Each structure stands twice: as C-alpha cells, then as structure tokens.
Amino acid sequence: MKIADGIEMLEVPMNLMGRESTIYPTLIWDDETVILVDAGVKNSLPGIKEAMEKAGVPFERLNKIVVTHQDIDHIGGIRSILKELPQIEVLAHEQELPYIQGEKDLVRLNSSFMDRINSLPEEEREKFWT
C-alpha cells in the first residue's frame, strides 16, 4: 500500500509453524537509496521480492535494511536477503546485534516456545533462523 511517494507498506505473506498471516515491512526509496524496514521471517524473501516489484522497485536496488527490533518476524529474513545481495548494509541498534546474529535467544520467545523449536529436527529448526 502506497503511503507517499517513495514510501510503500509491503504486504508479505508469512507462514510460521503452519500459521498463515501477513507482515507489513516498509520500503523507502529515492533515486539512490532503497531501504527495507524489517526483513520478515526466513521464508519471506519471495514475498518481499514480489511486493517490491509490485511497488515498482526492483529487488536488486535494495541497499539497506533497518531492523526495528529483534522479533523473529523482523529479523528472520536478513540472512536470505544477504545471500542474494551481500553488499546490503544492515542498520540496527548495537544491543540488537547478538539477537540478530543468533548469539542470544530472542526476548519475546519464551522458554517453552524455544524448547519446542530446539526439539525439532535440524531441517525444521533451520526454518526459524536466518
């Protein structure tokens, strides 16, 4: 959904543990810079690409990601994006870094949820993390 010239709220489908929903990362751009605010979950990349194209901004122009906070639906897609566009600059508060890099468990994921994730086979566990 267009907010203003150069600002688009993207509608991206999300599937997390079999639960379908929609996330709304924001795209901000001008002639030189394309910024994605939040990166969705790991499997969000196809939806992000499609929504960017629909907004008229080619995915290949993306050059920055701003991370608002370390919830899985905000940071989970970072690594997938960086695999395709390794030159992208990721901007986040320094206190978020250990969560983004997987060094600390996400704050909002309680221990029982983390236990369920950690008990999954490795292939399934990988679906949650970047």
KOLMARGU-257532 format. One record per residue: residue number from 1; residue in three letters; x negated, y, z of N, C-alpha, C, CB in turn. Coordinates in pm, whole numbers. Glycine has a CB too. Layout:
(NUM; ala; (X; Y; Z); (X; Y; Z); (X; Y; Z); (X; Y; Z));
...
END
This chain:
(1; met; (-84; -116; 0); (0; 0; 0); (-90; 124; 0); (97; -1; 122));
(2; lys; (-65; 214; -94); (-143; 336; -104); (-107; 430; 10); (-119; 405; -241));
(3; ile; (-209; 476; 81); (-191; 572; 190); (-214; 714; 137); (-289; 540; 307));
(4; ala; (-320; 729; 59); (-355; 857; -4); (-454; 824; -115); (-416; 960; 100));
(5; asp; (-492; 924; -193); (-594; 900; -295); (-720; 848; -226); (-624; 1030; -376));
(6; gly; (-767; 733; -270); (-889; 675; -215); (-870; 602; -83); (-990; 781; -198));
(7; ile; (-747; 578; -42); (-721; 502; 81); (-605; 406; 54); (-686; 598; 203));
(8; glu; (-633; 278; 73); (-534; 176; 45); (-531; 76; 161); (-564; 104; -89));
(9; met; (-412; 46; 210); (-395; -60; 308); (-372; -189; 227); (-275; -31; 409));
(10; leu; (-467; -281; 235); (-458; -405; 158); (-368; -504; 230); (-597; -465; 135));
(11; glu; (-289; -578; 155); (-210; -688; 211); (-279; -817; 173); (-61; -685; 158));
(12; val; (-330; -886; 276); (-409; -1007; 253); (-347; -1122; 332); (-558; -987; 295));
(13; pro; (-310; -1231; 264); (-255; -1345; 337); (-361; -1407; 427); (-200; -1450; 240));
(14; met; (-318; -1458; 542); (-410; -1520; 636); (-351; -1652; 682); (-439; -1427; 758));
(15; asn; (-435; -1754; 688); (-396; -1883; 744); (-496; -1916; 852); (-390; -1995; 634));
(16; leu; (-450; -1922; 975); (-537; -1954; 1087); (-472; -2065; 1166); (-564; -1829; 1176));
(17; met; (-537; -2181; 1169); (-486; -2301; 1237); (-347; -2338; 1186); (-483; -2279; 1388));
(18; gly; (-326; -2326; 1055); (-199; -2363; 994); (-90; -2258; 1007); (-152; -2488; 1053));
(19; arg; (-121; -2146; 1067); (-22; -2040; 1085); (-42; -1933; 977); (-31; -1977; 1227));
(20; glu; (60; -1914; 896); (54; -1815; 788); (93; -1677; 842); (146; -1857; 671));
(21; ser; (20; -1576; 802); (55; -1439; 836); (-13; -1346; 735); (14; -1402; 983));
(22; thr; (-7; -1219; 760); (-69; -1119; 672); (-153; -1026; 757); (39; -1039; 591));
(23; ile; (-270; -992; 704); (-354; -891; 768); (-361; -771; 674); (-497; -947; 800));
(24; tyr; (-401; -657; 730); (-399; -533; 653); (-531; -457; 667); (-282; -445; 697));
(25; pro; (-641; -511; 613); (-764; -432; 615); (-745; -307; 529); (-886; -516; 565));
(26; thr; (-823; -206; 557); (-811; -80; 485); (-930; -61; 392); (-799; 39; 582));
(27; leu; (-902; -12; 274); (-1005; 18; 175); (-1011; 169; 157); (-977; -54; 39));
(28; ile; (-1133; 224; 167); (-1155; 368; 150); (-1263; 382; 43); (-1198; 438; 286));
(29; trp; (-1239; 467; -57); (-1338; 479; -164); (-1338; 616; -228); (-1314; 375; -269));
(30; asp; (-1454; 644; -291); (-1469; 759; -379); (-1556; 713; -495); (-1532; 885; -303));
(31; asp; (-1614; 805; -568); (-1692; 767; -686); (-1819; 688; -651); (-1730; 890; -764));
(32; glu; (-1871; 706; -531); (-1998; 642; -494); (-1986; 531; -390); (-2091; 746; -442));
(33; thr; (-1891; 542; -302); (-1885; 451; -187); (-1750; 380; -182); (-1909; 529; -57));
(34; val; (-1756; 250; -149); (-1635; 172; -125); (-1653; 103; 10); (-1609; 67; -242));
(35; ile; (-1563; 135; 102); (-1572; 85; 239); (-1450; -3; 267); (-1580; 202; 341));
(36; leu; (-1476; -121; 321); (-1370; -209; 369); (-1370; -201; 521); (-1390; -356; 318));
(37; val; (-1258; -165; 579); (-1246; -160; 725); (-1188; -294; 769); (-1156; -39; 772));
(38; asp; (-1273; -375; 830); (-1245; -511; 877); (-1245; -610; 761); (-1112; -516; 951));
(39; ala; (-1283; -735; 792); (-1310; -833; 687); (-1222; -958; 691); (-1451; -874; 695));
(40; gly; (-1121; -960; 775); (-1032; -1075; 778); (-1097; -1199; 835); (-981; -1104; 641));
(41; val; (-1032; -1314; 816); (-1086; -1443; 859); (-1171; -1500; 746); (-972; -1541; 898));
(42; lys; (-1237; -1612; 774); (-1330; -1670; 678); (-1267; -1693; 541); (-1384; -1799; 731));
(43; asn; (-1143; -1739; 537); (-1081; -1771; 407); (-1007; -1653; 345); (-985; -1887; 424));
(44; ser; (-1036; -1531; 391); (-968; -1411; 339); (-1027; -1358; 209); (-972; -1303; 442));
(45; leu; (-1145; -1402; 172); (-1213; -1342; 58); (-1131; -1341; -71); (-1341; -1414; 33));
(46; pro; (-1068; -1450; -111); (-989; -1443; -235); (-877; -1338; -227); (-928; -1580; -266));
(47; gly; (-811; -1330; -113); (-704; -1231; -96); (-756; -1089; -95); (-629; -1258; 32));
(48; ile; (-873; -1068; -35); (-935; -934; -35); (-970; -894; -177); (-1061; -932; 55));
(49; lys; (-1031; -985; -251); (-1066; -956; -391); (-942; -920; -472); (-1137; -1077; -456));
(50; glu; (-838; -999; -458); (-715; -976; -534); (-652; -841; -497); (-615; -1090; -509));
(51; ala; (-648; -811; -368); (-588; -685; -323); (-671; -565; -369); (-575; -684; -170));
(52; met; (-803; -579; -370); (-889; -470; -418); (-866; -446; -567); (-1037; -502; -392));
(53; glu; (-859; -553; -644); (-833; -539; -788); (-698; -471; -812); (-836; -677; -857));
(54; lys; (-599; -512; -733); (-465; -453; -744); (-469; -303; -714); (-367; -524; -649));
(55; ala; (-558; -263; -622); (-574; -121; -588); (-657; -47; -692); (-639; -108; -450));
(56; gly; (-714; -122; -788); (-794; -59; -893); (-941; -41; -857); (-736; 73; -928));
(57; val; (-986; -114; -755); (-1126; -104; -711); (-1191; -241; -725); (-1136; -51; -563));
(58; pro; (-1285; -258; -818); (-1349; -388; -835); (-1426; -428; -709); (-1444; -385; -956));
(59; phe; (-1415; -555; -672); (-1483; -608; -553); (-1633; -579; -558); (-1459; -758; -541));
(60; glu; (-1692; -584; -674); (-1836; -565; -690); (-1882; -426; -648); (-1876; -590; -833));
(61; arg; (-1790; -331; -639); (-1825; -194; -597); (-1837; -181; -445); (-1722; -95; -648));
(62; leu; (-1786; -279; -372); (-1788; -274; -226); (-1932; -260; -177); (-1722; -399; -165));
(63; asn; (-1958; -159; -92); (-2094; -144; -42); (-2104; -123; 109); (-2157; -29; -110));
(64; lys; (-1991; -118; 180); (-1994; -107; 325); (-1873; -178; 385); (-1997; 42; 368));
(65; ile; (-1895; -237; 503); (-1787; -292; 583); (-1797; -225; 719); (-1795; -450; 595));
(66; val; (-1686; -169; 766); (-1678; -114; 901); (-1600; -214; 985); (-1612; 29; 902));
(67; val; (-1659; -257; 1096); (-1594; -350; 1186); (-1540; -272; 1305); (-1692; -463; 1233));
(68; thr; (-1409; -278; 1324); (-1348; -202; 1434); (-1366; -272; 1568); (-1200; -181; 1407));
(69; his; (-1357; -404; 1569); (-1379; -482; 1691); (-1394; -629; 1654); (-1262; -463; 1791));
(70; gln; (-1430; -712; 1752); (-1474; -847; 1723); (-1367; -955; 1723); (-1575; -884; 1819));
(71; asp; (-1242; -923; 1702); (-1141; -1029; 1687); (-1169; -1109; 1559); (-997; -969; 1683));
(72; ile; (-1135; -1237; 1563); (-1167; -1327; 1451); (-1105; -1280; 1319); (-1119; -1467; 1482));
(73; asp; (-988; -1214; 1326); (-925; -1168; 1202); (-983; -1035; 1154); (-775; -1153; 1223));
(74; his; (-1085; -985; 1222); (-1154; -863; 1179); (-1297; -893; 1135); (-1155; -760; 1293));
(75; ile; (-1358; -998; 1191); (-1498; -1027; 1159); (-1520; -1159; 1085); (-1579; -1028; 1284));
(76; gly; (-1419; -1245; 1083); (-1437; -1380; 1029); (-1479; -1386; 884); (-1313; -1455; 1045));
(77; gly; (-1446; -1287; 804); (-1478; -1291; 662); (-1608; -1224; 623); (-1370; -1229; 586));
(78; ile; (-1681; -1170; 720); (-1803; -1096; 688); (-1904; -1182; 613); (-1867; -1041; 815));
(79; arg; (-1934; -1299; 664); (-2038; -1381; 601); (-2000; -1421; 459); (-2065; -1506; 684));
(80; ser; (-1872; -1451; 435); (-1828; -1487; 299); (-1850; -1371; 203); (-1679; -1528; 300));
(81; ile; (-1822; -1250; 248); (-1843; -1132; 164); (-1992; -1112; 140); (-1781; -1006; 229));
(82; leu; (-2073; -1125; 245); (-2218; -1105; 230); (-2283; -1210; 140); (-2284; -1107; 366));
(83; lys; (-2226; -1329; 132); (-2280; -1431; 41); (-2269; -1384; -104); (-2207; -1565; 59));
(84; glu; (-2160; -1314; -135); (-2140; -1266; -272); (-2205; -1131; -297); (-1992; -1258; -303));
(85; leu; (-2207; -1047; -195); (-2263; -911; -208); (-2360; -887; -92); (-2149; -803; -209));
(86; pro; (-2480; -946; -97); (-2572; -939; 17); (-2624; -799; 49); (-2688; -1029; -9));
(87; gln; (-2609; -706; -41); (-2658; -571; -18); (-2565; -485; 67); (-2681; -502; -150));
(88; ile; (-2448; -536; 100); (-2348; -460; 176); (-2402; -424; 314); (-2217; -538; 188));
(89; glu; (-2375; -302; 355); (-2410; -255; 488); (-2290; -281; 580); (-2450; -104; 486));
(90; val; (-2315; -348; 693); (-2210; -374; 792); (-2229; -277; 907); (-2213; -522; 842));
(91; leu; (-2125; -200; 934); (-2131; -98; 1039); (-2042; -140; 1155); (-2090; 40; 985));
(92; ala; (-2099; -148; 1275); (-2023; -185; 1394); (-2095; -129; 1516); (-2007; -340; 1405));
(93; his; (-2023; -119; 1625); (-2085; -76; 1749); (-2186; -182; 1792); (-1978; -52; 1861));
(94; glu; (-2298; -140; 1847); (-2404; -234; 1884); (-2358; -341; 1984); (-2521; -158; 1943));
(95; gln; (-2259; -311; 2066); (-2210; -410; 2162); (-2129; -520; 2094); (-2125; -342; 2268));
(96; glu; (-2087; -498; 1972); (-2013; -600; 1897); (-2106; -700; 1828); (-1924; -533; 1793));
(97; leu; (-2232; -664; 1811); (-2326; -746; 1735); (-2335; -891; 1780); (-2462; -684; 1743));
(98; pro; (-2350; -922; 1910); (-2359; -1064; 1949); (-2233; -1144; 1916); (-2387; -1074; 2096));
(99; tyr; (-2118; -1079; 1912); (-1995; -1148; 1876); (-1990; -1172; 1725); (-1871; -1067; 1922));
(100; ile; (-2027; -1072; 1650); (-2028; -1083; 1504); (-2126; -1190; 1459); (-2065; -948; 1441));
(101; gln; (-2241; -1198; 1527); (-2343; -1296; 1489); (-2319; -1434; 1549); (-2479; -1247; 1532));
(102; gly; (-2212; -1448; 1627); (-2179; -1578; 1685); (-2259; -1615; 1808); (-2197; -1682; 1584));
(103; glu; (-2331; -1518; 1866); (-2411; -1545; 1985); (-2325; -1549; 2111); (-2520; -1439; 2001));
(104; lys; (-2208; -1484; 2109); (-2115; -1484; 2220); (-1978; -1523; 2170); (-2111; -1345; 2289));
(105; asp; (-1901; -1590; 2258); (-1763; -1621; 2224); (-1681; -1493; 2218); (-1702; -1720; 2325));
(106; leu; (-1585; -1490; 2128); (-1500; -1374; 2115); (-1419; -1352; 2242); (-1407; -1388; 1995));
(107; val; (-1409; -1230; 2287); (-1344; -1196; 2413); (-1199; -1240; 2416); (-1353; -1047; 2437));
(108; arg; (-1126; -1217; 2310); (-982; -1246; 2310); (-949; -1392; 2290); (-914; -1166; 2204));
(109; leu; (-1048; -1473; 2261); (-1024; -1617; 2250); (-1047; -1678; 2388); (-1116; -1683; 2141));
(110; asn; (-940; -1719; 2454); (-955; -1774; 2588); (-1024; -1910; 2584); (-819; -1785; 2656));
(111; ser; (-1066; -1957; 2700); (-1147; -2078; 2706); (-1072; -2200; 2655); (-1192; -2103; 2848));
(112; ser; (-942; -2211; 2677); (-869; -2328; 2627); (-863; -2327; 2475); (-727; -2332; 2686));
(113; phe; (-848; -2210; 2415); (-849; -2200; 2270); (-988; -2236; 2217); (-808; -2057; 2224));
(114; met; (-1092; -2185; 2282); (-1230; -2217; 2240); (-1255; -2367; 2255); (-1333; -2137; 2323));
(115; asp; (-1206; -2429; 2363); (-1223; -2572; 2381); (-1158; -2650; 2267); (-1165; -2617; 2516));
(116; arg; (-1037; -2605; 2225); (-970; -2672; 2113); (-1051; -2658; 1985); (-829; -2613; 2092));
(117; ile; (-1102; -2539; 1960); (-1184; -2518; 1840); (-1310; -2604; 1845); (-1222; -2369; 1824));
(118; asn; (-1379; -2603; 1959); (-1504; -2678; 1972); (-1484; -2828; 1967); (-1573; -2641; 2101));
(119; ser; (-1363; -2878; 1992); (-1337; -3021; 1986); (-1305; -3069; 1844); (-1222; -3056; 2079));
(120; leu; (-1286; -2976; 1753); (-1257; -3011; 1614); (-1381; -3067; 1547); (-1206; -2889; 1537));
(121; pro; (-1365; -3149; 1442); (-1481; -3191; 1363); (-1551; -3068; 1305); (-1437; -3288; 1248));
(122; glu; (-1679; -3080; 1282); (-1759; -2965; 1237); (-1699; -2897; 1115); (-1901; -3010; 1205));
(123; glu; (-1650; -2975; 1020); (-1592; -2917; 898); (-1474; -2826; 930); (-1547; -3029; 801));
(124; glu; (-1391; -2866; 1026); (-1277; -2784; 1067); (-1322; -2662; 1149); (-1177; -2868; 1147));
(125; arg; (-1423; -2682; 1236); (-1476; -2571; 1316); (-1529; -2459; 1228); (-1587; -2620; 1410));
(126; glu; (-1592; -2497; 1119); (-1650; -2400; 1028); (-1546; -2305; 969); (-1723; -2473; 916));
(127; lys; (-1420; -2347; 963); (-1314; -2263; 906); (-1289; -2139; 989); (-1186; -2343; 893));
(128; phe; (-1332; -2141; 1116); (-1307; -2028; 1204); (-1417; -1924; 1201); (-1288; -2076; 1344));
(129; trp; (-1535; -1966; 1168); (-1651; -1876; 1183); (-1709; -1836; 1050); (-1758; -1942; 1267));
(130; thr; (-1778; -1727; 1054); (-1839; -1673; 933); (-1959; -1753; 894); (-1878; -1528; 952));
END
